[in-house]
Every structure is written in C-alpha cells, then in structure tokens.
C-alpha cells in the first residue's frame, strides 16, 4: 500500500483496514488510496494470537512461531538499549521480559529513535506493555521488529535470575536459555580488561568462567 496519492499512516502495527485504490506496477504491484474515504476500518482480519515470550525463544515449544510471523506478547521493559553519540542520545531498542521470569523469558525489541525525533514513542523501563511485532532471528539473536505497543501499567520491577557465570558464558549450558533475560552472577573476579583497536576499554572478562561484562548500558 503506497501513499503517493494520499499520505495515510496506519495508527499501529496490526491495524485492520479496508482499502480502495489504484493498482500500479512499479517494481512490484502497489495499491494507491486516493483520499481518506478510501481507507476505512476493517472487521474481517483474523485475530492476532498472543504468545508467551518463552514460546518465541524456545524453538521446541508447541506455540513457537515461524520466523516472519506477526506476534503479540506481554511483558515488562527491563532495560533500554542506548548509545550517546553526537548532539543527541541515540536509541536502538529495548528488552522485554515475562513477569514470571526464568529460562527463555526475555527478548530484544528492535526500535530505533533519537532525542531529536520529537514525535517518537519512547519505551520506559518498568512499563508493562502489550506489544505487537514481527519475529526475526538477526545474526542468531532472537528479536521483535516493526513494533507497536500499549502501556498496561508502570513502575513494575523485573527480578533477576541468579545463575552461575560459567552457565551463561559463550558455550555455557544455559547461555541460549537466558539470552535477553535479566540475570545476576555472584563472586565475579576481574581477570582482564577488554578494549577496542584504539585501546578504549569496553569491559572486562571473568577470570574463571570467561564471561564478558560490557559497558554498553552502564559504564561502571
């Protein structure tokens, strides 16, 4: 659906519409509505099924969606993915976690904006949201993209799962299960610092487990 003849923007991902328009071929067929009268609310779209975050993360779950499916999930925003750069802070997404916690309970949400984008909707850590998005595996990282969400409540807390560092390090027995989940590891001993090619310190490595700790979210 194109907006060359009439600039229509859907209110949300998953919106159901009846559309009248001119069918035009330009590197593929596109439908061009002519005015607001050509875009009305639809009533026949199938209802989007809600799934648990762990069903998306765990590919053995009977409710596991196919990559590219649109899904609806509910969870609490546990952290915001941001990087300070230039004049404005720039943001790349956030993590969403099921309140029950545990294995497979967290997922990354890709959603880009910066402080200069005044109209951008901003996620807030602690908000419980109902979110609609497209399920994708991006460089082996499970994520949701093309998202919209509704805030259900605010000021919620996510309790970290206490795990052993060796279990969630690369190659660890629980590493895949706790991807995207808020976890806590105790008795970490700094073994060595990690740096980039310009010798900028990026984080450090646990001496015994080899688990990396990075400063992307908080430079401590």
C-alpha positions as CSV (number, residue, x, y, z in Angstrom):
1,X,0.0,0.0,0.0
2,X,1.6,3.3,-1.1
3,X,1.0,6.9,-0.1
4,X,1.8,8.7,-3.3
5,X,-1.8,9.9,-3.9
6,X,-2.9,10.2,-0.3
7,X,-0.4,10.2,2.7
8,X,-2.0,7.7,5.0
9,X,-0.1,6.3,8.0
10,X,-1.6,3.4,9.9
11,X,-2.1,4.0,13.6
12,X,-0.5,0.8,14.7
13,X,1.1,-2.5,13.5
14,X,-1.7,-5.0,13.3
15,X,-4.4,-2.4,12.4
16,X,-7.2,-4.0,10.2
17,X,-8.3,-1.8,7.2
18,X,-10.5,-1.9,4.1
19,X,-8.7,0.0,1.3
20,X,-9.8,1.2,-2.1
21,X,-7.2,2.4,-4.5
22,X,-5.5,2.4,-7.9
23,X,-3.3,-0.7,-8.6
24,X,0.0,0.5,-10.1
25,X,3.1,-1.6,-11.1
26,X,6.4,-0.1,-10.1
27,X,9.0,-2.8,-9.2
28,X,6.0,-4.8,-8.0
29,X,2.3,-4.1,-7.7
30,X,1.2,-1.4,-5.2
31,X,-2.2,-0.1,-4.2
32,X,-2.6,3.7,-4.0
33,X,-5.6,5.0,-2.0
34,X,-6.8,8.4,-3.3
35,X,-8.2,10.0,-0.1
36,X,-9.3,9.3,3.5
37,X,-12.6,7.9,2.1
38,X,-10.6,5.1,0.6
39,X,-9.3,3.9,4.0
40,X,-11.8,2.6,6.4
41,X,-11.7,0.2,9.4
42,X,-11.9,-3.4,8.5
43,X,-13.7,-6.1,10.5
44,X,-12.6,-9.4,8.9
45,X,-8.9,-9.7,9.7
46,X,-8.0,-12.8,11.8
47,X,-7.4,-12.0,15.4
48,X,-3.7,-11.9,16.3
49,X,-2.8,-14.8,18.6
50,X,-1.0,-13.9,21.8
51,X,2.1,-16.0,22.6
52,X,4.5,-16.1,25.6
53,X,8.0,-14.8,25.1
54,X,9.4,-18.2,26.0
55,X,7.4,-19.7,23.1
56,X,9.3,-17.4,20.7
57,X,12.7,-18.0,22.3
58,X,12.3,-21.8,22.7
59,X,12.1,-23.4,19.3
60,X,10.8,-26.7,20.8
61,X,7.7,-25.0,22.3
62,X,4.5,-26.1,20.6
63,X,3.5,-22.4,20.2
64,X,6.8,-21.4,18.6
65,X,6.1,-19.0,15.7
66,X,7.6,-19.2,12.2
67,X,10.2,-16.5,11.5
68,X,8.5,-13.6,9.9
69,X,5.2,-14.2,11.8
70,X,3.5,-11.2,13.5
71,X,3.0,-12.0,17.2
72,X,1.5,-10.3,20.2
73,X,3.3,-10.6,23.6
74,X,3.0,-9.1,27.1
75,X,6.0,-8.3,29.3
76,X,7.8,-5.7,31.3
77,X,10.6,-3.5,29.8
78,X,13.7,-4.4,31.7
79,X,16.3,-2.2,30.0
80,X,16.7,0.4,27.2
81,X,19.4,0.0,24.6
82,X,21.0,3.4,24.1
83,X,24.3,4.9,22.9
84,X,25.3,8.5,23.4
85,X,26.5,9.9,20.1
86,X,26.9,13.5,18.7
87,X,24.4,16.1,20.0
88,X,21.6,13.7,20.8
89,X,21.4,10.4,22.6
90,X,20.6,7.6,20.1
91,X,18.5,4.5,20.9
92,X,18.3,1.2,19.3
93,X,15.7,-0.8,21.2
94,X,14.9,-2.4,24.5
95,X,14.5,-5.7,26.3
96,X,11.1,-7.1,27.2
97,X,10.7,-9.8,29.8
98,X,7.8,-12.0,31.0
99,X,7.0,-11.2,34.7
100,X,7.3,-14.9,35.6
101,X,11.0,-14.8,34.7
102,X,13.1,-18.0,34.2
103,X,14.5,-19.5,31.1
104,X,13.6,-18.1,27.7
105,X,11.6,-15.3,29.4
106,X,13.4,-12.3,27.8
107,X,13.6,-10.9,24.2
108,X,15.2,-8.0,22.4
109,X,12.9,-5.4,20.7
110,X,14.5,-3.5,17.8
111,X,13.1,0.0,17.8
112,X,15.2,3.0,16.7
113,X,14.8,6.7,17.6
114,X,16.9,9.6,18.9
115,X,16.3,12.6,21.2
116,X,15.9,14.8,18.1
117,X,12.8,12.8,17.0
118,X,10.2,14.6,19.0
119,X,7.3,12.5,17.8
120,X,8.9,9.2,18.5
121,X,7.2,7.0,21.1
122,X,9.7,6.2,23.9
123,X,9.8,3.0,25.9
124,X,10.2,3.3,29.7
125,X,11.9,0.7,31.9
126,X,9.3,-0.7,34.3
127,X,6.4,-0.3,31.9
128,X,4.3,-3.4,31.4
129,X,3.2,-3.5,27.8
130,X,1.2,-5.4,25.2
131,X,3.4,-5.4,22.1
132,X,2.8,-6.4,18.5
133,X,5.8,-7.1,16.2
134,X,7.5,-9.3,13.7
135,X,9.6,-12.3,15.0
136,X,13.1,-12.4,13.5
137,X,16.4,-14.1,14.0
138,X,19.1,-11.4,13.5
139,X,22.6,-12.8,13.5
140,X,21.4,-15.6,15.8
141,X,19.8,-13.1,18.2
142,X,16.0,-13.5,18.6
143,X,14.2,-10.2,18.3
144,X,11.0,-8.4,17.5
145,X,10.9,-5.6,14.9
146,X,8.3,-3.3,13.3
147,X,6.7,-3.0,16.7
148,X,3.9,-1.0,18.3
149,X,2.8,-1.3,21.9
150,X,0.2,-0.3,24.5
151,X,1.3,0.5,28.1
152,X,-0.7,-1.6,30.6
153,X,0.9,-0.3,33.8
154,X,4.0,1.5,35.0
155,X,6.6,1.2,37.8
156,X,7.0,-2.6,37.6
157,X,10.2,-4.4,38.5
158,X,11.9,-7.4,37.0
159,X,13.6,-9.8,39.3
160,X,17.0,-11.1,38.0
161,X,17.6,-14.8,37.8
162,X,20.6,-15.9,39.8
163,X,22.9,-18.0,37.6
164,X,26.4,-19.2,37.5
165,X,28.7,-17.2,35.3
166,X,30.0,-20.3,33.5
167,X,26.5,-21.4,32.6
168,X,25.7,-18.1,30.7
169,X,29.1,-17.5,29.2
170,X,29.6,-18.4,25.5
171,X,29.2,-22.2,25.2
172,X,27.6,-22.4,28.6
173,X,24.8,-24.9,29.2
174,X,22.2,-22.1,29.9
175,X,23.5,-19.4,27.6
176,X,20.8,-19.8,24.9
177,X,18.0,-20.1,27.5
178,X,19.0,-16.8,29.2
179,X,19.5,-14.7,26.1
180,X,17.7,-11.4,26.6
181,X,16.9,-12.2,30.3
182,X,17.9,-10.1,33.3
183,X,20.4,-12.3,35.3
184,X,22.6,-11.9,38.3
185,X,26.0,-13.6,38.7
186,X,27.9,-13.5,42.0
187,X,31.6,-13.6,43.1
188,X,32.9,-12.4,39.7
189,X,36.7,-11.9,39.7
190,X,38.1,-9.5,37.1
191,X,40.6,-11.5,35.0
192,X,41.4,-9.0,32.2
193,X,40.1,-5.8,30.6
194,X,38.7,-5.9,27.1
195,X,39.5,-3.0,24.7
196,X,38.8,-2.0,21.1
197,X,41.5,-1.4,18.4
198,X,42.0,2.2,19.8
199,X,42.7,0.8,23.3
200,X,39.3,2.1,24.6
201,X,38.2,0.0,27.5
202,X,34.9,-1.8,26.7
203,X,34.6,-4.1,29.7
204,X,36.2,-7.0,31.4
205,X,36.3,-10.8,31.5
206,X,35.7,-13.0,34.4
207,X,38.8,-14.9,35.4
208,X,37.3,-18.4,35.9
209,X,34.3,-18.6,33.6
210,X,35.4,-16.3,30.7
211,X,32.1,-14.5,30.8
212,X,32.4,-11.0,29.3
213,X,31.0,-7.9,31.1
214,X,30.5,-4.9,28.9
215,X,29.8,-1.2,29.4
216,X,27.2,-0.7,26.7
217,X,24.3,0.1,29.1
218,X,26.2,1.4,32.1
219,X,29.9,2.4,32.3
220,X,30.7,1.4,35.9
